Amino acid sequence: MRRYYILLIGTLAAACATYAQQLTGRVVDTQNQPIEFANVALYAPPDSALVTGTITDADGDFTLEGGMTKRAFLKISFVGYETQTVEARPGVTVTLKPESTQLAEVTVRANRPAIRLKNDALVASVQGSMLSQAGTANDVLRRLPSLTTDNKGNISVFGKGEAKIYINRREVRDLSELDQLNSADIRDVEIVRNPGARYEASVKAVIRINTVRHAGDGFGFDARSSWYEGETTDLREQLNVNWRKSGWDVFGTVLYGRGAYLIDSRITQQTRLDTLWQQENALYATGIDRWMRITAGTNWEISPKHYVGLRYTLSPTLRDDINHTTFNSMVHADSAFYDEWHSDNARRTTNDPAHRLNAYYNGTVGRLGIDFNIDFYTSGSTSRSHAVETSRMQEDRVVNSENRVRNRLAASKLILSYPVFGGELSVGGEYVRTHRTDVYSNTERIVPSSDMTADEWNSSLFAEYARETPIGQFGAGLRYEHVRSDYLSDGRPLDGLNRSYNQWFPNVSFGTRVKGVDLQLAYTAKTQRPSYRQLTSNVYYANRLTLQTGNPLLKPTLTHDVSLTASWRIVQLTASYRQERDAVIDRTERSRIDPKVSLITYTNLDRLPLLTAFATVTPTFGVWTPQLSAGFVKQWAEVEIDGKPVRYDRPIFRISLNNSLRLPAGLLFTLDVRYRSKGDERNLHLTDNTWVVNMGLTRSFFSDRLSVMLRGWDVFRGEGGGAIYRSPRMESYQVDRYDSQEFELTLRYRFNAAKSKYKGTGAGTGELERL
């Protein structure tokens, strides 16, 4: 690794030697809060000719060319503030004072579109729009185009995959954070479909949430209570507190959640092993999860250019999570009745206290930007399962098992940025160390016990450069990752499983404007390493004919992605072509112990091409603001099944229509409709079209301090549907029904609420996802 660090230092030294002819600075208000979109103009003597101009970014920063001219001066202006004229010098900070003149009533109409293309992202404006009254950050994301949410709350970008989410540049490691953030505190949301080299190579899409900057000192709090009623009852209770004084920011959050769930599935399964086995299975599962998150932290604004902070999150042990599953099977062999089984499984999971600690420094020294983070994380859980399986024709079985998992992670990340040749060069590195133990034991020895230990080291270096040119904005990046994995079974190394990877991941993008249309063309190379669950050698028991396990020999998936994005007024278009190498799919094998038992596991598919296209239009008609999105994803997959190639290439179409309607008496009515068609995904064929309808009514009181929200989720029970899974030796058809129909009542009260200015971004986020 030494030569890569020498290369990094050399690149940085070259950057430091090329800063001439540039001027950077910052614009703030009298409370030292940055002012975005302030106009900055550079004038040169002797005739005060305008040289160039720009506007400030979200941090109040600006960069100008030609800043070293003698006796040049800057003129800075912004609506509602007094215009300032100052000497042009490097690193200047300009403070704008509010205008003292009292103006008559003024109506300001914004021409900026609700969704626009900016740099590497599609940006959705939230502040001042209907989305500001959506409820929480989760509710905002559910209503944005091309974003989808699964039953676990994970957010995905259509055609790209699961997204990494940031709030004010800080990684969201727990999705409950999205429920803690009020939509009224969000300025905008950036959807990055082709993340650059500064992000881990496993990150396929990024969502950046930027909040409104609150000025002033003092104490504030935000309390919320939500009740969800359907076939089950869910609760969310949270309290956020914040105190600011003279650059110090102390904050804390307590969140309690209770989630009950229901899964009702019907599974028809045919397995071709020593004979043709046919199963008619009925699965019914219920469970209750309880969790608590306690977060405390502090942020110190040493100056407008230097921030340090510390954030600690504790997930204490509450009552055990309880799951109860019944699994009934009617079994035939070569169409003749073989047996009938009834399985009753009770699982109790005890979660150890989980600890997360993040410390950061974010600032600038001269024109050098520094962003440094360190992270530590520990967690664990123990699941005990007791299953009683009764048989009509054979002996009954009792299966007792225990699964203990322990995780540890340490990570650090450094990003340095510097203006070079009229653009910005960013270089950095990241180091992640992960340790995981996974012990599975079965007292009856119906399935084998195992004791797996996984150690992984991930070291990376990256560089990015972005510059505005006369023909458009150019960006390029390169990331190098060295990954080493060691696996132990019962304390002994596993032959062939201890591997090392050395990979380079390039990205390049170009954005321009042609006749009022913003265009961006981008290419990225990414990887997706299998989760530890997919790599485990533990064997899990379903019934006497079906077991499930992982595959320690899985290869990482390598993805090449080319995307084109266009934005014109209220219309946005995106299209991408993606090629996945060694994509992970399900596979069925014959058990080596018993020829009539099938083993469901994972394997790699050689290649998987995908084409995605999506369009969004966001007009406004008086009090009605609709948003219509439509798109499709089509894959070309071929899977060999019993010696014959089977193609999976039917496209999946998605359509969404979100409606916001302002009613009299301050009421806001929302009606959202989502449609997904039949089609193919990996080696699954989705057999049903699904329609999901959500609606809500919101009213605020006491100058928006109290808000009351009543909503209905999946009002007509459209969630769920069926899928056909084919694999060598097996074909199954499964239909799922969830308790997705719920009615929600939420009360939220805000008192002088001010969001924390915490700027930590975190490190090792990809490994946290795999854990």
NUVEX-616133 format. One line per field, with one value per residue (C-alpha): residue number from 0; residue in three letters; chain; z, y, x. Coordinates in steps of 0.5 Angstrom, whole numbers. Each point is the difference from the previous one (the first is absolute). Layout:
pos NUM;... .
code ALA;... .
unit A;... .
up Z;... .
north Y;... .
east X;... .
END
This chain:
pos 0;1;2;3;4;5;6;7;8;9;10;11;12;13;14;15;16;17;18;19;20;21;22;23;24;25;26;27;28;29;30;31;32;33;34;35;36;37;38;39;40;41;42;43;44;45;46;47;48;49;50;51;52;53;54;55;56;57;58;59;60;61;62;63;64;65;66;67;68;69;70;71;72;73;74;75;76;77;78;79;80;81;82;83;84;85;86;87;88;89;90;91;92;93;94;95;96;97;98;99;100;101;102;103;104;105;106;107;108;109;110;111;112;113;114;115;116;117;118;119;120;121;122;123;124;125;126;127;128;129;130;131;132;133;134;135;136;137;138;139;140;141;142;143;144;145;146;147;148;149;150;151;152;153;154;155;156;157;158;159;160;161;162;163;164;165;166;167;168;169;170;171;172;173;174;175;176;177;178;179;180;181;182;183;184;185;186;187;188;189;190;191;192;193;194;195;196;197;198;199;200;201;202;203;204;205;206;207;208;209;210;211;212;213;214;215;216;217;218;219;220;221;222;223;224;225;226;227;228;229;230;231;232;233;234;235;236;237;238;239;240;241;242;243;244;245;246;247;248;249;250;251;252;253;254;255;256;257;258;259;260;261;262;263;264;265;266;267;268;269;270;271;272;273;274;275;276;277;278;279;280;281;282;283;284;285;286;287;288;289;290;291;292;293;294;295;296;297;298;299;300;301;302;303;304;305;306;307;308;309;310;311;312;313;314;315;316;317;318;319;320;321;322;323;324;325;326;327;328;329;330;331;332;333;334;335;336;337;338;339;340;341;342;343;344;345;346;347;348;349;350;351;352;353;354;355;356;357;358;359;360;361;362;363;364;365;366;367;368;369;370;371;372;373;374;375;376;377;378;379;380;381;382;383;384;385;386;387;388;389;390;391;392;393;394;395;396;397;398;399;400;401;402;403;404;405;406;407;408;409;410;411;412;413;414;415;416;417;418;419;420;421;422;423;424;425;426;427;428;429;430;431;432;433;434;435;436;437;438;439;440;441;442;443;444;445;446;447;448;449;450;451;452;453;454;455;456;457;458;459;460;461;462;463;464;465;466;467;468;469;470;471;472;473;474;475;476;477;478;479;480;481;482;483;484;485;486;487;488;489;490;491;492;493;494;495;496;497;498;499;500;501;502;503;504;505;506;507;508;509;510;511;512;513;514;515;516;517;518;519;520;521;522;523;524;525;526;527;528;529;530;531;532;533;534;535;536;537;538;539;540;541;542;543;544;545;546;547;548;549;550;551;552;553;554;555;556;557;558;559;560;561;562;563;564;565;566;567;568;569;570;571;572;573;574;575;576;577;578;579;580;581;582;583;584;585;586;587;588;589;590;591;592;593;594;595;596;597;598;599;600;601;602;603;604;605;606;607;608;609;610;611;612;613;614;615;616;617;618;619;620;621;622;623;624;625;626;627;628;629;630;631;632;633;634;635;636;637;638;639;640;641;642;643;644;645;646;647;648;649;650;651;652;653;654;655;656;657;658;659;660;661;662;663;664;665;666;667;668;669;670;671;672;673;674;675;676;677;678;679;680;681;682;683;684;685;686;687;688;689;690;691;692;693;694;695;696;697;698;699;700;701;702;703;704;705;706;707;708;709;710;711;712;713;714;715;716;717;718;719;720;721;722;723;724;725;726;727;728;729;730;731;732;733;734;735;736;737;738;739;740;741;742;743;744;745;746;747;748;749;750;751;752;753;754;755;756;757;758;759;760;761;762;763;764;765;766;767;768;769;770 .
code MET;ARG;ARG;TYR;TYR;ILE;LEU;LEU;ILE;GLY;THR;LEU;ALA;ALA;ALA;CYS;ALA;THR;TYR;ALA;GLN;GLN;LEU;THR;GLY;ARG;VAL;VAL;ASP;THR;GLN;ASN;GLN;PRO;ILE;GLU;PHE;ALA;ASN;VAL;ALA;LEU;TYR;ALA;PRO;PRO;ASP;SER;ALA;LEU;VAL;THR;GLY;THR;ILE;THR;ASP;ALA;ASP;GLY;ASP;PHE;THR;LEU;GLU;GLY;GLY;MET;THR;LYS;ARG;ALA;PHE;LEU;LYS;ILE;SER;PHE;VAL;GLY;TYR;GLU;THR;GLN;THR;VAL;GLU;ALA;ARG;PRO;GLY;VAL;THR;VAL;THR;LEU;LYS;PRO;GLU;SER;THR;GLN;LEU;ALA;GLU;VAL;THR;VAL;ARG;ALA;ASN;ARG;PRO;ALA;ILE;ARG;LEU;LYS;ASN;ASP;ALA;LEU;VAL;ALA;SER;VAL;GLN;GLY;SER;MET;LEU;SER;GLN;ALA;GLY;THR;ALA;ASN;ASP;VAL;LEU;ARG;ARG;LEU;PRO;SER;LEU;THR;THR;ASP;ASN;LYS;GLY;ASN;ILE;SER;VAL;PHE;GLY;LYS;GLY;GLU;ALA;LYS;ILE;TYR;ILE;ASN;ARG;ARG;GLU;VAL;ARG;ASP;LEU;SER;GLU;LEU;ASP;GLN;LEU;ASN;SER;ALA;ASP;ILE;ARG;ASP;VAL;GLU;ILE;VAL;ARG;ASN;PRO;GLY;ALA;ARG;TYR;GLU;ALA;SER;VAL;LYS;ALA;VAL;ILE;ARG;ILE;ASN;THR;VAL;ARG;HIS;ALA;GLY;ASP;GLY;PHE;GLY;PHE;ASP;ALA;ARG;SER;SER;TRP;TYR;GLU;GLY;GLU;THR;THR;ASP;LEU;ARG;GLU;GLN;LEU;ASN;VAL;ASN;TRP;ARG;LYS;SER;GLY;TRP;ASP;VAL;PHE;GLY;THR;VAL;LEU;TYR;GLY;ARG;GLY;ALA;TYR;LEU;ILE;ASP;SER;ARG;ILE;THR;GLN;GLN;THR;ARG;LEU;ASP;THR;LEU;TRP;GLN;GLN;GLU;ASN;ALA;LEU;TYR;ALA;THR;GLY;ILE;ASP;ARG;TRP;MET;ARG;ILE;THR;ALA;GLY;THR;ASN;TRP;GLU;ILE;SER;PRO;LYS;HIS;TYR;VAL;GLY;LEU;ARG;TYR;THR;LEU;SER;PRO;THR;LEU;ARG;ASP;ASP;ILE;ASN;HIS;THR;THR;PHE;ASN;SER;MET;VAL;HIS;ALA;ASP;SER;ALA;PHE;TYR;ASP;GLU;TRP;HIS;SER;ASP;ASN;ALA;ARG;ARG;THR;THR;ASN;ASP;PRO;ALA;HIS;ARG;LEU;ASN;ALA;TYR;TYR;ASN;GLY;THR;VAL;GLY;ARG;LEU;GLY;ILE;ASP;PHE;ASN;ILE;ASP;PHE;TYR;THR;SER;GLY;SER;THR;SER;ARG;SER;HIS;ALA;VAL;GLU;THR;SER;ARG;MET;GLN;GLU;ASP;ARG;VAL;VAL;ASN;SER;GLU;ASN;ARG;VAL;ARG;ASN;ARG;LEU;ALA;ALA;SER;LYS;LEU;ILE;LEU;SER;TYR;PRO;VAL;PHE;GLY;GLY;GLU;LEU;SER;VAL;GLY;GLY;GLU;TYR;VAL;ARG;THR;HIS;ARG;THR;ASP;VAL;TYR;SER;ASN;THR;GLU;ARG;ILE;VAL;PRO;SER;SER;ASP;MET;THR;ALA;ASP;GLU;TRP;ASN;SER;SER;LEU;PHE;ALA;GLU;TYR;ALA;ARG;GLU;THR;PRO;ILE;GLY;GLN;PHE;GLY;ALA;GLY;LEU;ARG;TYR;GLU;HIS;VAL;ARG;SER;ASP;TYR;LEU;SER;ASP;GLY;ARG;PRO;LEU;ASP;GLY;LEU;ASN;ARG;SER;TYR;ASN;GLN;TRP;PHE;PRO;ASN;VAL;SER;PHE;GLY;THR;ARG;VAL;LYS;GLY;VAL;ASP;LEU;GLN;LEU;ALA;TYR;THR;ALA;LYS;THR;GLN;ARG;PRO;SER;TYR;ARG;GLN;LEU;THR;SER;ASN;VAL;TYR;TYR;ALA;ASN;ARG;LEU;THR;LEU;GLN;THR;GLY;ASN;PRO;LEU;LEU;LYS;PRO;THR;LEU;THR;HIS;ASP;VAL;SER;LEU;THR;ALA;SER;TRP;ARG;ILE;VAL;GLN;LEU;THR;ALA;SER;TYR;ARG;GLN;GLU;ARG;ASP;ALA;VAL;ILE;ASP;ARG;THR;GLU;ARG;SER;ARG;ILE;ASP;PRO;LYS;VAL;SER;LEU;ILE;THR;TYR;THR;ASN;LEU;ASP;ARG;LEU;PRO;LEU;LEU;THR;ALA;PHE;ALA;THR;VAL;THR;PRO;THR;PHE;GLY;VAL;TRP;THR;PRO;GLN;LEU;SER;ALA;GLY;PHE;VAL;LYS;GLN;TRP;ALA;GLU;VAL;GLU;ILE;ASP;GLY;LYS;PRO;VAL;ARG;TYR;ASP;ARG;PRO;ILE;PHE;ARG;ILE;SER;LEU;ASN;ASN;SER;LEU;ARG;LEU;PRO;ALA;GLY;LEU;LEU;PHE;THR;LEU;ASP;VAL;ARG;TYR;ARG;SER;LYS;GLY;ASP;GLU;ARG;ASN;LEU;HIS;LEU;THR;ASP;ASN;THR;TRP;VAL;VAL;ASN;MET;GLY;LEU;THR;ARG;SER;PHE;PHE;SER;ASP;ARG;LEU;SER;VAL;MET;LEU;ARG;GLY;TRP;ASP;VAL;PHE;ARG;GLY;GLU;GLY;GLY;GLY;ALA;ILE;TYR;ARG;SER;PRO;ARG;MET;GLU;SER;TYR;GLN;VAL;ASP;ARG;TYR;ASP;SER;GLN;GLU;PHE;GLU;LEU;THR;LEU;ARG;TYR;ARG;PHE;ASN;ALA;ALA;LYS;SER;LYS;TYR;LYS;GLY;THR;GLY;ALA;GLY;THR;GLY;GLU;LEU;GLU;ARG;LEU .
unit A;A;A;A;A;A;A;A;A;A;A;A;A;A;A;A;A;A;A;A;A;A;A;A;A;A;A;A;A;A;A;A;A;A;A;A;A;A;A;A;A;A;A;A;A;A;A;A;A;A;A;A;A;A;A;A;A;A;A;A;A;A;A;A;A;A;A;A;A;A;A;A;A;A;A;A;A;A;A;A;A;A;A;A;A;A;A;A;A;A;A;A;A;A;A;A;A;A;A;A;A;A;A;A;A;A;A;A;A;A;A;A;A;A;A;A;A;A;A;A;A;A;A;A;A;A;A;A;A;A;A;A;A;A;A;A;A;A;A;A;A;A;A;A;A;A;A;A;A;A;A;A;A;A;A;A;A;A;A;A;A;A;A;A;A;A;A;A;A;A;A;A;A;A;A;A;A;A;A;A;A;A;A;A;A;A;A;A;A;A;A;A;A;A;A;A;A;A;A;A;A;A;A;A;A;A;A;A;A;A;A;A;A;A;A;A;A;A;A;A;A;A;A;A;A;A;A;A;A;A;A;A;A;A;A;A;A;A;A;A;A;A;A;A;A;A;A;A;A;A;A;A;A;A;A;A;A;A;A;A;A;A;A;A;A;A;A;A;A;A;A;A;A;A;A;A;A;A;A;A;A;A;A;A;A;A;A;A;A;A;A;A;A;A;A;A;A;A;A;A;A;A;A;A;A;A;A;A;A;A;A;A;A;A;A;A;A;A;A;A;A;A;A;A;A;A;A;A;A;A;A;A;A;A;A;A;A;A;A;A;A;A;A;A;A;A;A;A;A;A;A;A;A;A;A;A;A;A;A;A;A;A;A;A;A;A;A;A;A;A;A;A;A;A;A;A;A;A;A;A;A;A;A;A;A;A;A;A;A;A;A;A;A;A;A;A;A;A;A;A;A;A;A;A;A;A;A;A;A;A;A;A;A;A;A;A;A;A;A;A;A;A;A;A;A;A;A;A;A;A;A;A;A;A;A;A;A;A;A;A;A;A;A;A;A;A;A;A;A;A;A;A;A;A;A;A;A;A;A;A;A;A;A;A;A;A;A;A;A;A;A;A;A;A;A;A;A;A;A;A;A;A;A;A;A;A;A;A;A;A;A;A;A;A;A;A;A;A;A;A;A;A;A;A;A;A;A;A;A;A;A;A;A;A;A;A;A;A;A;A;A;A;A;A;A;A;A;A;A;A;A;A;A;A;A;A;A;A;A;A;A;A;A;A;A;A;A;A;A;A;A;A;A;A;A;A;A;A;A;A;A;A;A;A;A;A;A;A;A;A;A;A;A;A;A;A;A;A;A;A;A;A;A;A;A;A;A;A;A;A;A;A;A;A;A;A;A;A;A;A;A;A;A;A;A;A;A;A;A;A;A;A;A;A;A;A;A;A;A;A;A;A;A;A;A;A;A;A;A;A;A;A;A;A;A;A;A;A;A;A;A;A;A;A;A;A;A;A;A;A;A;A;A;A;A;A;A;A;A;A;A;A;A;A;A;A;A;A;A;A;A;A;A;A;A;A;A;A;A;A;A;A;A;A;A;A;A;A;A;A;A;A;A;A;A;A;A;A;A;A;A;A;A;A;A;A;A;A;A;A;A;A;A;A;A;A;A;A;A;A;A;A;A;A;A;A;A;A;A;A;A;A;A;A;A;A;A;A;A;A;A;A;A;A;A;A;A;A;A;A;A;A;A;A;A;A;A;A;A;A;A;A;A;A;A;A;A;A;A;A;A .
up 0;1;-7;-1;6;-3;-6;4;3;-6;-3;5;0;-7;1;5;-5;-5;4;-4;-3;4;6;5;6;4;1;7;4;6;4;-4;-4;-7;-6;-6;-7;2;-6;0;-6;-1;-3;-2;0;-3;-3;5;-6;2;-1;2;5;4;5;7;2;5;5;-2;-4;-7;-5;-5;-5;-1;7;1;-4;4;3;-2;4;1;0;4;0;2;1;7;2;-1;-6;2;-4;2;-2;-4;4;1;5;2;4;-1;5;-3;4;0;-4;5;-4;1;-6;-2;-1;-6;-3;-3;-5;-1;-7;2;-2;5;-3;-3;-3;4;0;1;3;-2;6;3;3;7;3;-2;-3;1;2;6;3;-1;7;1;-5;-1;-3;-4;-3;-2;-4;-4;-7;-2;8;2;8;1;6;5;-2;-4;-6;-7;-6;-6;-4;4;7;7;2;5;4;2;5;-1;-2;6;-2;2;4;3;-5;7;-1;-6;4;5;-5;-1;-7;1;2;-7;-5;-6;-2;-5;-3;-3;-5;-1;6;-1;3;7;1;1;-6;3;0;-6;1;5;3;4;4;2;6;1;4;6;3;7;7;5;2;-5;0;-5;3;-4;1;-6;1;-6;0;-5;1;5;4;0;4;-1;6;-1;4;-4;5;-3;4;-3;3;-3;-5;4;-2;5;-3;2;-2;3;-5;2;-5;0;-6;-1;-7;-3;-6;-4;-5;-5;-3;-5;-1;-5;1;-5;4;1;-1;-2;7;0;6;1;6;4;4;5;5;5;4;4;0;5;0;3;-3;5;-3;3;-3;0;-6;1;-5;1;-5;-7;-3;6;3;4;3;4;-1;4;-1;5;-2;7;1;1;0;-5;-7;-1;-6;-1;-7;-2;-6;-3;-5;-4;-4;-6;-3;-8;1;6;7;4;7;3;5;5;2;6;1;6;-1;6;-2;5;-2;3;1;-6;0;-5;0;-5;1;-5;-3;-5;-3;-4;1;-5;-6;2;2;5;2;5;3;5;2;4;1;4;0;1;0;3;-3;3;-4;2;-6;1;-6;0;-6;-2;-3;4;7;2;1;5;-3;5;-2;2;-4;3;-4;2;-4;1;-5;0;-6;-2;-6;-2;-6;-2;-5;-4;-6;-6;-7;1;3;7;1;6;2;6;3;4;5;2;5;1;5;0;4;-2;4;-2;5;-1;6;-4;-6;-5;-4;2;5;-2;3;-5;1;-6;0;-5;-2;-5;-2;-5;-3;-5;-4;-3;-5;-2;-4;-4;-7;-5;-3;6;7;0;5;1;6;1;6;2;5;4;3;4;3;5;2;6;1;7;1;-6;-7;-6;-6;-6;4;2;-6;-1;-6;-3;-4;-4;-1;-4;-2;-4;-2;-4;1;-5;-2;-7;-2;7;1;6;-2;3;-2;5;1;6;2;7;3;5;5;3;7;5;0;-7;2;6;0;5;-2;2;1;-4;0;-1;-8;0;3;-1;0;-2;-5;2;-7;-2;-5;1;-5;-5;-3;-6;-1;-5;1;-3;3;-3;4;-4;4;4;-4;2;-4;2;-4;2;-2;5;-1;6;1;5;2;6;-1;4;-2;2;1;3;7;0;7;-3;-7;1;3;-4;3;-2;-1;-4;-7;-4;-7;-5;-3;1;-5;2;-3;4;-3;5;-1;4;-1;6;-2;5;-1;5;7;-4;-1;-3;-2;-5;-1;-4;-2;-1;1;-5;1;-4;4;-2;5;-1;3;-1;-6;-3;-1;3;-2;5;-4;1;2;7;-1;6;0;6;0;7;1;5;1;4;3;4;8;-1;-2;-5;-3;-3;-5;-3;-4;-2;-6;-1;-6;-1;-2;1;6;0;0;2;-4;4;-2;2;-1;6;2;7;2;6;2;5;4;3;5;3;6;5;-6;-2;7;0;-6;0;-6;-1;-6;-3;-3;-5;0;-5;3;-7;3;-1;-6;-3;-3;-3;2;-5;1;-1;3;3;-2;5;0;6;1;6;4;5;5;-4;1;6;2;3;5;2;4;0;5;-2;5;-3;-3;-3;-4;2;-4;1;-7;2;-6;2;-2;-2;-2;-5;5;5;-5;-1;7 .
north 0;5;2;2;4;3;1;4;4;2;2;4;4;1;3;5;3;2;4;7;4;-3;4;-4;3;-1;4;0;4;4;-7;-3;-5;-1;4;-4;3;6;4;1;5;1;7;2;7;5;1;-5;-5;-7;-5;-6;-2;-6;-2;-3;-8;-3;2;7;-2;3;-1;6;0;6;1;2;7;6;4;-4;0;-4;2;-5;1;-4;2;3;1;6;0;-1;3;-3;-1;-7;-4;-7;-4;7;-1;5;1;3;4;0;6;5;3;-3;-2;0;-7;-4;-6;-4;-5;-6;-2;-5;-7;-5;-5;2;-3;3;-2;-8;0;1;5;0;6;-1;7;4;-6;-5;-5;4;-2;-7;-2;-3;-1;-7;3;4;-5;-4;5;2;-3;-6;-2;-7;-2;-8;-3;1;8;-1;6;-2;4;-3;-4;1;-3;1;7;3;6;6;6;6;-4;-5;-7;-3;-7;-1;1;2;7;1;0;5;5;5;1;8;0;-3;5;-5;-7;-2;-6;-3;-5;-1;1;2;-3;3;-5;-7;-4;-4;6;0;6;6;4;7;3;8;3;7;4;3;6;2;-3;-3;-6;-4;-6;-4;-6;-5;-5;-5;-6;-5;-4;-6;-7;1;6;4;6;6;4;5;6;5;5;5;6;5;5;4;-5;-6;-5;-5;-5;-7;-4;-6;-4;-6;-5;-5;-4;-6;-4;-5;-4;-5;-4;-6;-4;-5;-4;-5;-4;-4;-5;-7;1;5;3;5;4;5;4;6;4;5;4;6;3;6;5;5;5;6;5;5;5;5;5;6;5;6;5;2;5;1;-5;-5;-5;-6;-4;-7;-4;-6;-5;-5;-6;-3;-7;0;-5;-6;0;-6;-3;-6;-4;-5;-4;-6;-4;-5;-5;-4;-5;-1;3;-6;3;-1;4;6;5;5;4;5;4;5;5;5;5;3;6;2;8;3;6;5;5;5;6;5;6;5;6;4;2;5;-3;-7;-3;-6;-5;-5;-6;-6;-5;-5;-5;-7;-4;-7;-4;-7;-4;-6;-4;-6;-3;-6;-4;-5;-5;-4;-6;0;2;7;4;6;4;5;5;6;5;5;6;5;6;5;6;5;5;7;4;6;5;6;5;6;4;-2;3;4;-7;-4;-6;-5;-5;-5;-7;-4;-6;-5;-6;-5;-6;-5;-6;-4;-7;-4;-7;-5;-5;-5;0;0;6;0;6;5;5;5;6;5;6;5;6;5;5;5;7;4;7;4;6;5;6;5;1;4;-6;-3;-3;-6;-5;-6;-4;-7;-4;-6;-5;-5;-6;-6;-5;-5;-6;-5;-6;-2;4;-3;3;-2;-2;4;5;5;5;7;5;6;4;7;3;6;5;6;5;6;5;5;4;0;5;0;-7;-3;-6;-5;-6;-4;-7;-3;-7;-3;-7;-3;-5;-6;1;-4;-3;-2;-3;-4;-7;-1;-5;3;-5;1;-7;-7;1;7;3;7;2;5;-1;3;-1;6;5;7;4;5;5;4;6;5;5;6;6;5;6;5;5;-5;-6;-5;-6;-5;-7;-4;-7;-4;-7;-4;-5;-6;2;-4;-4;-6;-7;-7;-6;-7;-1;-5;-3;-2;0;2;6;7;5;7;4;6;0;5;2;1;6;4;6;5;6;6;6;5;6;5;6;5;5;5;2;5;-4;-7;-2;-7;-4;-5;-5;-6;-5;-7;-5;-5;-6;-5;-6;-7;-6;-7;-5;-7;1;5;7;4;8;5;6;3;7;3;7;4;6;5;6;4;6;6;4;6;1;5;1;-2;-7;-4;-6;-5;-6;-5;-5;-5;-6;-5;-5;-8;-1;-3;1;-4;-7;2;1;5;-3;6;7;4;6;4;6;5;6;5;6;5;7;4;4;6;3;-7;-2;-6;-4;-6;-5;-6;-4;-7;-5;-5;2;-5;-6;0;-2;-7;-4;-7;-2;-6;-2;-5;-4;-6;-6;5;4;4;5;4;5;5;5;5;4;6;3;5;7;5;5;5;5;5;6;4;6;4;-6;0;-5;-2;2;-6;-1;-7;-5;-6;-6;-7;1;-6;-5;2;-2;-6;-2 .
east 0;6;1;-8;1;6;-4;-6;5;4;-7;-2;7;-1;-7;3;4;-5;-5;2;-5;-6;-3;-5;-4;-6;-6;-4;-5;1;-2;6;-5;2;-4;-2;-1;3;3;8;3;7;2;7;3;1;-7;-4;-1;-4;5;-4;-6;-3;-5;2;-2;-3;5;1;7;1;6;2;5;5;0;8;-1;3;-6;-5;-7;-6;-7;-5;-7;-6;-8;-1;7;4;5;8;6;6;8;1;4;1;-4;-4;-7;-5;-6;-6;-5;-7;-3;-3;-5;-7;-3;-8;-3;4;-2;6;-2;6;1;5;-3;-2;5;6;7;5;8;-1;-7;-7;-2;-7;-2;-4;0;-6;-3;-5;5;2;-7;1;2;7;6;-3;-6;3;4;-6;-3;6;1;4;1;-3;-1;0;-4;7;0;6;0;2;1;-4;5;6;-1;0;2;5;-3;3;-3;4;6;0;-2;-6;1;-7;-6;-4;4;-4;-6;3;1;-6;-2;0;7;2;3;1;1;6;-1;7;-1;8;4;7;7;-1;-6;2;0;-6;-4;-5;-4;0;-6;3;-5;2;-4;-2;5;-3;4;0;2;-5;-3;-5;-4;-4;-5;-4;-5;-2;-5;-1;-6;-2;0;6;1;7;3;5;2;5;3;6;3;5;4;5;4;6;2;-1;-6;-2;-6;-3;-6;-4;-4;-4;-3;-5;-1;-5;0;-4;2;-5;3;-2;6;-1;7;2;7;3;5;0;-8;-5;-1;-6;-2;-6;3;-4;4;-3;5;-1;5;1;7;1;6;3;5;3;5;4;5;4;2;5;0;7;0;-4;5;1;-4;1;-5;-2;-6;-2;-6;-2;-5;-2;-2;-8;-5;2;-3;-5;-1;-6;0;-4;1;-4;2;-4;5;-1;6;-2;-7;-1;-2;7;-1;-3;4;-2;5;0;6;1;6;3;5;4;4;6;1;3;5;2;5;2;5;1;4;-2;3;4;8;1;-3;1;-7;1;-6;3;-5;2;-6;0;-6;-2;-6;-3;-6;-2;-6;-3;-5;-4;-4;-5;-1;-6;-1;-6;4;7;3;-1;6;3;5;4;5;4;3;5;3;5;3;5;2;6;0;4;-1;3;-1;4;-2;3;-1;4;0;-7;-3;0;5;-2;4;-1;1;-5;2;-5;1;-5;-1;-6;-1;-6;-2;-6;-1;-6;0;-4;5;-5;4;8;2;5;5;2;5;1;5;1;4;-2;5;-1;3;-4;0;-5;0;-5;0;-5;3;-3;-4;-2;2;5;1;4;2;4;0;5;-3;4;-4;3;-5;2;-6;1;-4;0;7;3;1;-4;4;-2;-4;5;0;3;-2;3;-4;-1;-7;0;-5;-1;-6;-1;-6;-2;-6;-3;-6;-2;0;5;4;5;3;4;3;2;3;-3;1;-5;3;-4;-3;2;-7;2;7;-2;0;-5;-6;-7;-6;-6;-3;2;1;3;6;3;7;5;6;7;3;-5;4;-1;-4;3;-5;2;-6;-1;-5;-3;-4;-4;-4;-5;-4;-5;2;6;2;5;3;5;4;3;4;1;5;-1;-7;-2;-6;-4;2;-3;5;-1;2;6;-2;-7;-2;-7;1;1;5;-1;6;3;4;3;-3;6;-4;-6;-1;-6;-3;-4;-4;-4;-4;-3;-4;-2;-5;-4;-7;-2;-1;1;7;1;6;0;5;1;6;2;6;1;6;3;1;1;0;2;-6;1;5;-5;1;-6;-1;-2;-1;-7;0;-3;-4;-1;-4;-2;-4;0;-5;0;-6;0;-7;-4;2;7;-1;5;-3;5;-2;5;0;5;0;5;-1;1;8;6;5;7;-3;-7;-6;-5;-7;-5;-1;0;-4;2;-4;2;-4;0;-2;4;-1;4;-1;3;5;2;2;-5;-2;-5;0;-5;2;-2;6;-2;-7;-3;5;4;7;3;-1;3;6;3;7;4;6;4;-5;-5;-6;-4;-6;-1;-5;1;-5;2;-3;1;-6;0;-3;5;-1;6;1;6;2;6;2;6;2;7;4;7;5;4;4;3;-1;3;4;0;-8;0;3;-6;-5;3;0 .
END
